[in-house]
Amino acid sequence: MMPMYEGVRRFSLLSHRNAFHLRQKPLMKTHSGNLVPLRVALAALALSLCITQPAQAGSWVTNSPMITACENHTATLLSNGKVLVAGGYAGSGLTNSAELYDPAGGTWTNTGSLTVARANHTATMLPSGKVLVAGGYNGSSYLASAELYDPASGTWTTTGPLNTARRYHTATLLPNGTVLIAGGAGVSGWLASAEVYDPANGTWTTTNSLNAARGNHTATLLPNGTLLVAGGGGGGGYLASAEVYDPTSGTWTPTNSLNTAREYHAATLLPNGTVLVVGGWNGSSGYLTNAEVYDPANGMWTATNSLSTAREYPTATLLPNGTVLVAGGYNNTNYISSAELYDPSSGKWKATSSLGTVRYLHTATLLPNGSVLVAGGYGSSGFVADTELYDSASPGTKWTWTGFLNNPRALHSATLLPNGKVLVAGGEYDNGYSIVCLSSAELYDPASGTWTNTGLLNTARYDQTATLLPSGKVLVAGGQNTNYSAILASAELYDPASGTWTVTGSMHTARRSHRATLLANGQVLVVGGENYVSLASAELYDPASGTWTTTGSLNTPRRWHTVTLLPNGKVLVAGGQNLQPVSILASAELYDPTSGTWDVHRRAENRALWPHCDAIAERRGVGCGRLWRWGQQRVV
């Protein structure tokens, strides 16, 4: 049974609704930052000594309405850029409908229906690109069922059921590709149990339980791969407690408690690796304006400036510029349309444009173009079908100067660290007499806008790769040494904790102008590049042993290509240049880590992919063909 205070709380809130809605809605939805996974792609820091900031507050634009007005639904950004909305409460009760939003046309279309109508469920996009929906409520009972949505076919198929039926839980995609479900409410009341879904076999396995039974909490994946659960409602009332889950050991460890107990709040991982918790409700203070920040380094919560408007069930979305957009919600005044922006560098809030429609129990999804889609919810006129887009760049952006590097450099590497700082390493510069290869490295602190020198590379190099490992260390591999005298096979690791570099195993093939990507299994794939001829070879680095193993070679040798890790775990290599014969490539290949092989998708010559070659060659006084044969020349 639900605790007595939950029933009182529910009655107080629902008394603001019309009688029809009161009959149709059994309980309110849990607000968890992981119900709608925010897959925030952190934009690369522009190291030309500038950063982007909004020129002024963003704006909302009314968008096409959803086909089915609903609340307590989930919204998931798919790998194709579309948004999947599934389930929830609609005007006729619970719905099993699902629909897709296409940002390109701003339109909604129906897709396959859920096999079970549900609300209060979770939706998580898996590395395969499919979406896992689990648990929830069907109007009469808690659900243990789970199902998978396949964007390719637009259909749902059942998968293994949860061990414990639940709603008001959280679901989090872990770094190893499994999904952790934690807490919630079931037939016996608040739950402490947790379980893990393995997409490989479609089954759930129980893991250690939370130290405190809770629901309506938040769950935030930290940069080190552990999971922070905070607040919520539990057997003892509104909770301030917080705990951290370690996927490696499957254990929960208590951390310091929130300064204010709360549920129905929002939690957002900030670029510096800290977590912002904002708003919510508790029985003694009512609707909350206060906000606080959790620092994983010391496990402490620190109060930050408060919202202008108290609200529960707000959405909180990390924008590409590093600010957090909080929108909508509910308080004792009414449903809310106002929105506010939090700036982590100053800890201050400022008002931004309000939503066109008051709403709560809505979803907010960051789209690939940086805008935010708000969909559905419940407002003063009942269920909301209206959707709105927030443009954080409206009406424009500007560039502002930030601190200068301590050493001028080009052809260096830049890596965003888990602590929010940026590591720049190596490179080359012209001192007026000769080209100098650098071993220096420095750290950029976004909070102060300053650069600080850190430990020196063991080998000066430029045109290398740099890859952030799951451990938080950075792998630098290959490149070229002073005065173009040697192309390198050596590799080294940077430890942010000590600020030092350590030599690790060398690659089998010396290379520069290559590319590297972190695979889902934690290994690093290095592919292509040049060693005075274009390379087709590829190799894998194992952080556990510090060694390299050769893997299947590209079908076409190439340098200056791109590498992209796809949601299904494969790697797309596209374009680049082949030196034998000299040609700019349009071909693309897919690497399958399971088989270690490459599959060619398309081959074509397309000299137009380097449209400025003739102009550059003219400035350099060489032919375009000679410029392409740059193996022993400086990069343009």
C-alpha positions as CSV (number, residue, x, y, z in Angstrom):
1,M,0.0,0.0,0.0
2,M,1.1,3.6,-0.5
3,P,2.1,5.5,2.6
4,M,-0.6,7.7,4.1
5,Y,1.2,10.9,3.3
6,E,1.3,10.0,-0.4
7,G,-2.5,9.7,-0.5
8,V,-2.9,13.1,1.2
9,R,-0.3,14.7,-1.2
10,R,-2.1,13.2,-4.2
11,F,-5.5,14.4,-3.1
12,S,-4.2,17.9,-2.5
13,L,-2.7,18.1,-6.0
14,L,-5.6,16.5,-7.9
15,S,-8.1,18.7,-6.2
16,H,-6.9,21.4,-8.7
17,R,-8.0,19.3,-11.6
18,N,-11.4,18.7,-13.1
19,A,-13.5,15.7,-11.9
20,F,-13.1,13.8,-15.2
21,H,-9.3,13.9,-14.9
22,L,-9.5,12.9,-11.2
23,R,-11.4,9.8,-12.2
24,Q,-9.1,8.8,-15.0
25,K,-5.7,9.4,-13.3
26,P,-4.9,6.8,-10.6
27,L,-1.6,8.4,-9.4
28,M,0.9,11.0,-10.5
29,K,3.9,10.3,-12.5
30,T,7.4,10.0,-11.1
31,H,9.7,12.7,-12.3
32,S,13.2,11.2,-12.9
33,G,15.9,12.7,-15.0
34,N,16.3,9.3,-16.6
35,L,12.8,8.7,-17.7
36,V,13.7,10.5,-20.8
37,P,17.4,9.9,-21.2
38,L,19.1,13.2,-22.0
39,R,21.8,12.3,-24.4
40,V,23.6,15.4,-24.4
41,A,26.4,15.7,-26.9
42,L,28.9,18.1,-25.4
43,A,30.1,20.3,-28.2
44,A,33.8,20.5,-28.8
45,L,35.4,23.5,-27.2
46,A,36.6,25.9,-29.9
47,L,40.3,26.4,-29.2
48,S,40.8,29.3,-31.4
49,L,40.6,31.3,-28.2
50,C,36.8,31.9,-28.4
51,I,33.7,30.4,-26.8
52,T,30.0,30.7,-27.7
53,Q,27.5,32.3,-25.4
54,P,23.8,33.3,-26.0
55,A,23.4,36.9,-27.0
56,Q,20.1,37.1,-25.2
57,A,17.4,34.9,-23.8
58,G,16.1,32.2,-26.2
59,S,12.5,32.0,-27.5
60,W,9.7,29.4,-27.8
61,V,8.0,28.7,-31.1
62,T,4.6,26.9,-31.3
63,N,5.0,23.6,-33.1
64,S,2.8,21.0,-34.7
65,P,0.5,19.4,-32.1
66,M,0.8,15.7,-31.2
67,I,-1.7,13.3,-32.6
68,T,-2.7,12.2,-29.1
69,A,-2.8,14.6,-26.3
70,C,-1.2,13.0,-23.3
71,E,0.8,13.3,-20.1
72,N,3.0,10.9,-18.1
73,H,4.4,9.7,-21.4
74,T,8.0,9.2,-22.3
75,A,10.0,10.9,-25.1
76,T,13.2,9.4,-26.5
77,L,15.6,10.9,-29.0
78,L,16.4,8.2,-31.6
79,S,19.6,7.8,-33.5
80,N,18.0,9.0,-36.7
81,G,17.2,12.4,-35.0
82,K,13.5,11.7,-34.6
83,V,11.7,11.7,-31.2
84,L,9.6,8.7,-30.0
85,V,6.7,9.5,-27.7
86,A,5.1,6.5,-26.1
87,G,2.2,5.7,-23.7
88,G,0.9,7.9,-20.9
89,Y,-2.5,9.1,-19.8
90,A,-4.8,10.6,-22.5
91,G,-8.3,12.0,-22.4
92,S,-9.8,8.5,-22.7
93,G,-7.6,7.0,-20.1
94,L,-4.4,5.1,-20.5
95,T,-3.0,4.8,-24.0
96,N,-0.8,2.4,-25.9
97,S,-0.3,4.9,-28.7
98,A,3.2,5.9,-29.9
99,E,4.2,8.6,-32.4
100,L,7.3,10.0,-34.0
101,Y,8.3,13.7,-34.3
102,D,10.4,14.6,-37.3
103,P,12.4,17.8,-36.6
104,A,13.1,18.2,-40.3
105,G,9.4,18.8,-41.1
106,G,8.1,19.6,-37.6
107,T,5.5,16.9,-38.0
108,W,4.1,14.0,-36.0
109,T,3.2,10.5,-37.4
110,N,1.8,7.5,-35.8
111,T,4.1,4.4,-35.4
112,G,3.4,1.0,-34.0
113,S,1.5,0.8,-30.7
114,L,2.8,-0.5,-27.4
115,T,1.7,-4.1,-26.7
116,V,0.5,-2.9,-23.3
117,A,-1.1,0.5,-22.5
118,R,0.9,2.1,-19.7
119,A,2.0,5.2,-17.8
120,N,4.7,5.9,-15.2
121,H,7.0,3.7,-17.2
122,T,10.6,4.4,-18.3
123,A,12.1,4.5,-21.8
124,T,15.8,4.0,-22.5
125,M,17.6,3.9,-25.9
126,L,19.9,1.0,-26.1
127,P,23.3,0.9,-28.0
128,S,21.5,-1.0,-30.8
129,G,19.2,1.9,-31.4
130,K,16.2,0.1,-30.1
131,V,14.2,1.6,-27.2
132,L,13.4,-0.4,-24.0
133,V,10.2,0.5,-22.2
134,A,9.8,-1.1,-18.8
135,G,7.2,-1.2,-16.0
136,G,4.6,1.4,-15.2
137,Y,0.9,1.2,-14.4
138,N,-2.0,0.0,-16.6
139,G,-4.9,1.6,-14.6
140,S,-5.5,-1.3,-12.3
141,S,-2.1,-2.9,-11.5
142,Y,1.7,-2.3,-11.4
143,L,3.4,-3.7,-14.5
144,A,6.5,-6.0,-14.8
145,S,6.3,-6.3,-18.5
146,A,8.9,-4.7,-20.9
147,E,9.0,-4.2,-24.6
148,L,11.4,-3.1,-27.3
149,Y,10.8,-0.6,-30.1
150,D,12.6,-1.1,-33.3
151,P,12.9,2.2,-35.3
152,A,13.8,0.3,-38.5
153,S,10.4,-1.5,-38.6
154,G,8.3,0.8,-36.3
155,T,7.1,-2.1,-34.3
156,W,7.2,-3.3,-30.6
157,T,8.1,-6.7,-29.4
158,T,8.0,-8.1,-25.8
159,T,11.2,-8.8,-24.0
160,G,11.9,-10.4,-20.6
161,P,9.7,-9.1,-17.7
162,L,11.1,-7.3,-14.7
163,N,11.5,-9.5,-11.6
164,T,9.4,-6.9,-9.6
165,A,6.4,-5.0,-11.0
166,R,6.9,-1.3,-10.4
167,R,6.3,2.3,-11.4
168,Y,7.9,5.6,-10.2
169,H,11.3,4.0,-10.8
170,T,14.3,5.2,-12.7
171,A,16.1,3.5,-15.7
172,T,19.7,4.3,-16.6
173,L,21.8,3.1,-19.5
174,L,25.1,2.0,-18.0
175,P,28.5,2.3,-19.8
176,N,28.6,-1.5,-20.5
177,G,25.3,-1.2,-22.4
178,T,23.0,-2.8,-19.7
179,V,20.1,-0.9,-18.1
180,L,19.7,-0.4,-14.3
181,I,16.2,-0.1,-12.9
182,A,16.1,1.2,-9.3
183,G,13.4,1.8,-6.7
184,G,9.9,2.8,-7.4
185,A,6.6,1.6,-6.0
186,G,5.0,-1.8,-6.2
187,V,2.2,-3.8,-4.6
188,S,4.1,-3.9,-1.3
189,G,4.8,-0.1,-1.2
190,W,8.0,1.7,-1.8
191,L,10.8,-0.4,-3.3
192,A,14.5,-0.7,-2.5
193,S,15.1,-3.4,-5.1
194,A,17.1,-2.9,-8.3
195,E,17.7,-5.0,-11.4
196,V,19.7,-4.9,-14.5
197,Y,18.6,-5.6,-18.1
198,D,21.0,-7.3,-20.5
199,P,20.1,-6.5,-24.2
200,A,22.2,-9.4,-25.4
201,N,19.8,-12.0,-23.9
202,G,16.7,-9.9,-23.1
203,T,16.7,-10.9,-19.4
204,W,16.7,-9.1,-16.0
205,T,19.0,-9.9,-13.2
206,T,18.6,-8.6,-9.6
207,T,21.4,-6.6,-8.2
208,N,22.0,-5.3,-4.7
209,S,19.2,-3.2,-3.2
210,L,19.2,0.5,-2.4
211,N,19.9,1.4,1.2
212,A,16.6,3.3,1.3
213,A,13.4,2.3,-0.5
214,R,12.3,5.2,-2.6
215,G,10.4,6.4,-5.7
216,N,10.0,9.7,-7.4
217,H,13.8,10.1,-7.1
218,T,16.3,11.1,-9.7
219,A,19.2,9.0,-11.0
220,T,22.2,10.6,-12.7
221,L,25.1,8.8,-14.4
222,L,28.4,10.3,-13.3
223,P,31.4,10.7,-15.6
224,N,33.2,7.9,-13.7
225,G,30.5,5.4,-14.6
226,T,28.8,5.3,-11.2
227,L,25.2,6.3,-10.6
228,L,23.9,9.0,-8.2
229,V,20.4,8.5,-6.8
230,A,19.0,11.4,-4.8
231,G,15.9,12.2,-2.8
232,G,12.4,10.9,-3.6
233,G,9.6,9.6,-1.4
234,G,10.0,6.6,0.9
235,G,8.7,4.9,3.9
236,G,10.0,7.6,6.2
237,G,8.4,10.4,4.2
238,Y,10.2,12.8,1.8
239,L,13.9,11.8,1.5
240,A,17.1,13.8,1.7
241,S,19.3,10.8,1.5
242,A,21.5,10.0,-1.6
243,E,23.5,7.0,-2.6
244,V,25.9,5.9,-5.4
245,Y,25.7,2.7,-7.4
246,D,28.9,1.0,-8.7
247,P,28.2,-1.1,-11.7
248,T,31.4,-3.0,-11.3
249,S,30.6,-4.4,-7.8
250,G,26.8,-4.0,-8.1
251,T,26.8,-2.3,-4.7
252,W,25.2,0.9,-3.3
253,T,27.1,3.3,-1.0
254,P,25.5,6.1,0.9
255,T,26.8,9.6,0.2
256,N,26.1,12.9,1.9
257,S,22.4,13.9,2.0
258,L,20.7,16.7,0.2
259,N,20.4,19.9,2.2
260,T,16.6,19.8,1.5
261,A,14.5,16.6,1.3
262,R,12.6,16.5,-1.9
263,E,10.7,14.5,-4.5
264,Y,9.3,15.4,-8.0
265,H,12.5,17.4,-8.5
266,A,14.9,17.4,-11.5
267,A,18.6,16.5,-11.7
268,T,21.1,17.5,-14.5
269,L,24.7,16.5,-15.0
270,L,26.7,19.7,-15.6
271,P,29.7,19.9,-18.0
272,N,32.1,20.1,-15.0
273,G,30.9,16.7,-13.7
274,T,28.8,18.0,-10.9
275,V,25.0,17.4,-10.6
276,L,22.4,20.2,-10.3
277,V,19.2,19.3,-8.4
278,V,16.4,21.8,-8.5
279,G,12.8,22.3,-7.4
280,G,10.4,19.6,-6.2
281,W,8.2,19.2,-3.2
282,N,8.4,18.2,0.5
283,G,5.8,18.1,3.2
284,S,7.2,20.8,5.4
285,S,8.4,23.4,2.9
286,G,5.8,22.7,0.2
287,Y,6.8,23.6,-3.4
288,L,10.5,24.3,-3.6
289,T,12.6,27.1,-5.2
290,N,15.9,26.0,-3.8
291,A,18.7,24.3,-5.8
292,E,21.9,22.5,-4.8
293,V,24.9,21.0,-6.5
294,Y,26.5,17.6,-5.8
295,D,30.3,17.3,-6.3
296,P,31.3,13.6,-6.9
297,A,34.9,14.4,-5.9
298,N,34.0,15.0,-2.2
299,G,30.4,13.7,-2.0
300,M,29.2,17.1,-0.8
301,W,26.0,19.0,-1.6
302,T,26.3,22.8,-1.9
303,A,23.4,25.2,-2.0
304,T,23.3,27.4,-5.1
305,N,21.0,30.3,-6.0
306,S,17.3,29.6,-6.0
307,L,14.7,29.5,-8.8
308,S,12.5,32.6,-9.2
309,T,9.4,30.4,-9.2
310,A,8.8,27.4,-7.0
311,R,7.9,24.3,-9.0
312,E,7.6,20.5,-8.9
313,Y,7.8,18.3,-12.0
314,P,9.9,20.7,-14.0
315,T,11.9,19.6,-16.9
316,A,15.7,20.4,-16.8
317,T,17.7,20.3,-20.0
318,L,21.4,20.9,-20.5
319,L,21.8,23.2,-23.5
320,P,24.8,23.1,-25.8
321,N,26.2,26.3,-24.3
322,G,26.4,24.7,-20.8
323,T,23.4,26.4,-19.3
324,V,20.4,24.5,-17.9
325,L,16.8,25.2,-19.1
326,V,14.1,24.6,-16.5
327,A,10.6,24.8,-17.9
328,G,7.0,24.4,-16.7
329,G,5.8,22.4,-13.7
330,Y,3.2,23.0,-11.0
331,N,3.0,24.9,-7.7
332,N,0.3,26.0,-5.4
333,T,-0.5,28.9,-7.6
334,N,-1.3,26.8,-10.7
335,Y,0.3,25.1,-13.7
336,I,3.4,27.0,-14.8
337,S,4.5,28.4,-18.2
338,S,7.6,30.3,-17.0
339,A,11.1,29.1,-17.8
340,E,14.5,29.9,-16.3
341,L,18.2,29.4,-17.3
342,Y,20.9,28.4,-14.8
343,D,24.5,29.4,-15.5
344,P,26.9,27.0,-13.7
345,S,29.8,29.4,-14.0
346,S,28.0,32.1,-11.9
347,G,25.5,29.9,-10.1
348,K,22.7,32.4,-11.0
349,W,19.3,32.0,-12.7
350,K,17.8,34.4,-15.2
351,A,14.3,34.4,-16.7
352,T,13.9,33.3,-20.4
353,S,10.9,33.3,-22.6
354,S,7.8,31.5,-21.2
355,L,6.1,28.5,-22.7
356,G,3.1,29.4,-24.9
357,T,1.0,26.8,-22.9
358,V,1.1,26.2,-19.2
359,R,1.9,22.6,-18.5
360,Y,3.5,20.0,-16.2
361,L,4.0,16.2,-16.6
362,H,5.4,17.1,-20.0
363,T,8.7,16.0,-21.6
364,A,11.6,18.0,-22.9
365,T,14.1,16.6,-25.4
366,L,17.3,18.2,-26.7
367,L,17.3,17.8,-30.5
368,P,20.5,17.4,-32.5
369,N,20.3,21.0,-33.8
370,G,20.4,22.3,-30.2
371,S,16.8,23.2,-29.8
372,V,14.5,21.7,-27.2
373,L,11.2,20.0,-28.0
374,V,8.6,20.2,-25.2
375,A,5.6,17.9,-25.8
376,G,2.3,17.1,-24.1
377,G,1.6,17.4,-20.4
378,Y,-1.4,18.6,-18.4
379,G,-2.5,22.2,-18.1
380,S,-5.4,24.4,-17.1
381,S,-7.5,23.1,-20.0
382,G,-6.7,19.4,-19.5
383,F,-4.4,17.2,-21.5
384,V,-2.1,19.1,-23.8
385,A,-1.4,18.1,-27.4
386,D,0.5,21.3,-28.2
387,T,4.3,21.1,-28.6
388,E,6.8,23.9,-28.6
389,L,10.4,24.4,-29.6
390,Y,12.9,26.4,-27.6
391,D,15.8,28.0,-29.6
392,S,18.6,28.7,-27.2
393,A,20.5,30.7,-29.9
394,S,17.6,33.0,-30.7
395,P,17.9,35.7,-31.8
396,G,21.6,35.1,-32.3
397,T,24.9,34.1,-30.8
398,K,28.1,36.0,-30.2
399,W,31.7,35.1,-29.6
400,T,33.6,36.4,-26.6
401,W,37.3,36.2,-25.9
402,T,38.6,33.7,-23.3
403,G,42.1,33.1,-21.9
404,F,45.0,32.7,-24.3
405,L,47.0,29.4,-24.4
406,N,50.4,29.6,-22.7
407,N,52.0,28.2,-25.9
408,P,50.8,28.9,-29.4
409,R,50.2,25.6,-31.2
410,A,48.6,23.9,-34.1
411,L,47.9,20.2,-34.9
412,H,47.5,19.5,-31.2
413,S,44.9,17.4,-29.5
414,A,42.1,18.6,-27.2
415,T,40.1,16.4,-24.8
416,L,37.2,17.2,-22.5
417,L,38.0,15.6,-19.1
418,P,35.4,14.3,-16.6
419,N,36.1,17.3,-14.3
420,G,34.9,19.7,-17.1
421,K,38.4,20.9,-17.9
422,V,40.0,20.6,-21.4
423,L,43.4,19.0,-21.9
424,V,45.4,20.3,-24.8
425,A,48.6,18.4,-25.7
426,G,51.5,18.6,-28.1
427,G,51.3,20.2,-31.5
428,E,53.7,22.4,-33.4
429,Y,54.5,26.1,-33.7
430,D,56.7,28.4,-35.8
431,N,59.2,30.4,-33.6
432,G,60.3,32.5,-36.5
433,Y,63.4,30.4,-37.2
434,S,62.0,26.9,-37.5
435,I,59.0,24.6,-36.8
436,V,59.1,23.3,-33.2
437,C,57.3,20.2,-32.1
438,L,55.8,20.5,-28.6
439,S,55.8,18.2,-25.6
440,S,53.9,20.7,-23.4
441,A,50.3,20.3,-22.3
442,E,47.9,22.6,-20.6
443,L,44.5,22.6,-19.0
444,Y,41.6,25.0,-19.7
445,D,39.2,25.8,-16.9
446,P,35.8,27.0,-18.2
447,A,35.0,28.4,-14.8
448,S,37.8,30.9,-14.8
449,G,38.6,31.0,-18.6
450,T,42.3,30.4,-17.9
451,W,44.9,27.9,-19.0
452,T,47.3,26.1,-16.6
453,N,50.4,24.1,-17.6
454,T,50.3,20.4,-16.7
455,G,52.8,17.6,-17.1
456,L,54.9,17.2,-20.2
457,L,54.5,14.4,-22.8
458,N,57.3,11.9,-22.7
459,T,57.7,12.4,-26.5
460,A,57.0,15.7,-28.3
461,R,54.5,15.1,-31.1
462,Y,51.9,16.6,-33.3
463,D,49.0,15.2,-35.5
464,Q,48.4,12.6,-32.8
465,T,45.1,11.2,-31.5
466,A,43.7,11.6,-28.0
467,T,41.0,9.4,-26.5
468,L,39.3,9.7,-23.1
469,L,39.2,6.2,-21.5
470,P,36.4,5.0,-19.1
471,S,39.0,5.3,-16.3
472,G,39.2,9.1,-16.9
473,K,42.7,8.8,-18.3
474,V,43.6,10.1,-21.8
475,L,45.3,7.9,-24.4
476,V,47.6,9.8,-26.8
477,A,48.9,7.7,-29.7
478,G,51.1,8.2,-32.7
479,G,51.8,11.5,-34.5
480,Q,55.0,13.0,-35.8
481,N,58.1,14.2,-34.0
482,T,60.4,17.3,-34.3
483,N,61.1,18.6,-37.8
484,Y,59.2,15.7,-39.4
485,S,62.1,13.4,-38.5
486,A,60.0,10.5,-37.4
487,I,56.4,9.2,-37.5
488,L,55.6,7.7,-34.1
489,A,54.2,4.4,-32.9
490,S,54.6,5.3,-29.2
491,A,51.6,6.0,-26.9
492,E,51.2,7.4,-23.5
493,L,48.5,8.0,-20.8
494,Y,47.6,11.2,-19.0
495,D,46.3,10.9,-15.5
496,P,44.2,14.0,-14.5
497,A,44.6,13.1,-10.8
498,S,48.4,13.5,-10.9
499,G,48.8,15.6,-14.0
500,T,51.4,13.2,-15.3
501,W,52.1,11.2,-18.4
502,T,53.0,7.5,-18.4
503,V,54.3,5.5,-21.4
504,T,52.1,2.6,-22.4
505,G,52.4,0.0,-25.1
506,S,53.4,1.1,-28.6
507,M,51.2,0.6,-31.7
508,H,52.3,-2.1,-34.2
509,T,52.4,0.6,-37.0
510,A,53.8,4.1,-36.7
511,R,51.2,6.6,-38.0
512,R,50.0,10.2,-38.2
513,S,46.8,11.8,-39.6
514,H,45.0,8.7,-38.2
515,R,41.8,8.6,-36.2
516,A,40.8,6.9,-33.0
517,T,37.4,6.1,-31.3
518,L,36.4,4.5,-28.0
519,L,34.4,1.4,-28.5
520,A,31.5,0.2,-26.4
521,N,33.7,-2.5,-24.8
522,G,36.2,0.1,-23.5
523,Q,38.9,-0.6,-26.1
524,V,40.2,2.0,-28.5
525,L,40.1,1.5,-32.3
526,V,42.9,3.3,-34.2
527,V,42.5,3.3,-38.0
528,G,44.2,4.5,-41.1
529,G,46.6,7.5,-41.2
530,E,49.9,7.7,-43.0
531,N,53.5,6.7,-42.8
532,Y,54.6,8.4,-46.0
533,V,52.0,6.3,-47.7
534,S,48.3,6.1,-46.7
535,L,47.5,3.2,-44.3
536,A,44.7,0.7,-44.3
537,S,45.7,-1.0,-41.1
538,A,43.8,-0.8,-37.8
539,E,44.6,-1.9,-34.3
540,L,42.9,-2.1,-30.9
541,Y,44.2,-0.8,-27.6
542,D,43.2,-2.6,-24.4
543,P,43.4,-0.3,-21.4
544,A,43.4,-3.3,-19.0
545,S,46.7,-4.7,-20.3
546,G,48.1,-1.6,-22.0
547,T,48.7,-3.5,-25.2
548,W,47.8,-3.2,-28.9
549,T,46.3,-6.0,-31.1
550,T,45.9,-5.7,-34.9
551,T,42.4,-6.1,-36.3
552,G,40.9,-6.1,-39.8
553,S,42.3,-3.5,-42.3
554,L,40.3,-1.0,-44.2
555,N,39.4,-1.8,-47.8
556,T,40.8,1.6,-48.9
557,P,43.9,3.2,-47.3
558,R,43.1,6.7,-46.1
559,R,44.1,9.6,-43.9
560,W,42.2,12.7,-42.7
561,H,39.0,10.7,-42.6
562,T,36.3,10.7,-39.9
563,V,35.3,8.0,-37.5
564,T,32.0,7.8,-35.7
565,L,30.7,5.3,-33.2
566,L,27.2,4.4,-34.1
567,P,24.4,3.4,-31.6
568,N,24.7,-0.2,-32.6
569,G,28.3,-0.3,-31.6
570,K,29.7,-0.3,-35.1
571,V,32.2,2.3,-36.4
572,L,31.6,4.4,-39.5
573,V,34.7,5.6,-41.4
574,A,34.0,8.1,-44.1
575,G,35.9,10.1,-46.7
576,G,39.6,11.2,-46.3
577,Q,42.5,11.1,-48.8
578,N,44.4,8.3,-50.4
579,L,48.0,9.0,-51.4
580,Q,48.4,6.1,-53.8
581,P,47.0,7.2,-56.2
582,V,46.3,10.7,-54.9
583,S,42.6,11.0,-54.5
584,I,40.0,12.5,-52.2
585,L,37.6,9.8,-51.1
586,A,33.8,9.6,-51.0
587,S,33.8,5.9,-49.9
588,A,32.7,4.8,-46.5
589,E,33.2,1.6,-44.5
590,L,31.7,0.1,-41.4
591,Y,33.8,-1.7,-38.7
592,D,32.1,-4.5,-36.7
593,P,33.9,-5.0,-33.4
594,T,32.4,-8.4,-33.0
595,S,34.0,-9.8,-36.2
596,G,36.8,-7.3,-36.5
597,T,36.0,-6.8,-40.2
598,W,35.1,-3.8,-42.4
599,D,32.2,-3.6,-44.8
600,V,32.4,-1.1,-47.8
601,H,29.3,1.0,-48.3
602,R,30.2,3.2,-51.3
603,R,33.2,4.0,-53.4
604,A,33.6,7.1,-55.5
605,E,36.1,9.7,-56.4
606,N,35.1,13.2,-55.5
607,R,37.7,15.9,-55.8
608,A,35.1,18.4,-54.9
609,L,35.4,17.3,-51.3
610,W,38.5,19.5,-51.2
611,P,37.1,22.6,-52.9
612,H,39.8,25.0,-51.7
613,C,42.8,23.0,-52.9
614,D,43.5,25.1,-56.0
615,A,43.4,28.3,-54.0
616,I,45.6,27.0,-51.3
617,A,48.1,25.5,-53.8
618,E,48.2,28.9,-55.6
619,R,49.2,30.6,-52.4
620,R,51.8,28.0,-51.7
621,G,53.1,28.2,-55.3
622,V,52.6,24.4,-55.9
623,G,50.2,22.3,-57.9
624,C,47.2,20.7,-56.2
625,G,48.6,17.3,-56.8
626,R,51.9,18.2,-55.0
627,L,49.9,19.7,-52.1
628,W,48.1,16.4,-51.7
629,R,51.5,14.6,-51.6
630,W,52.1,16.4,-48.4
631,G,53.8,13.5,-46.6
632,Q,57.0,15.5,-46.0
633,Q,55.5,19.0,-46.1
634,R,53.8,21.1,-43.5
635,V,50.0,20.9,-43.2
636,V,48.2,23.9,-44.7
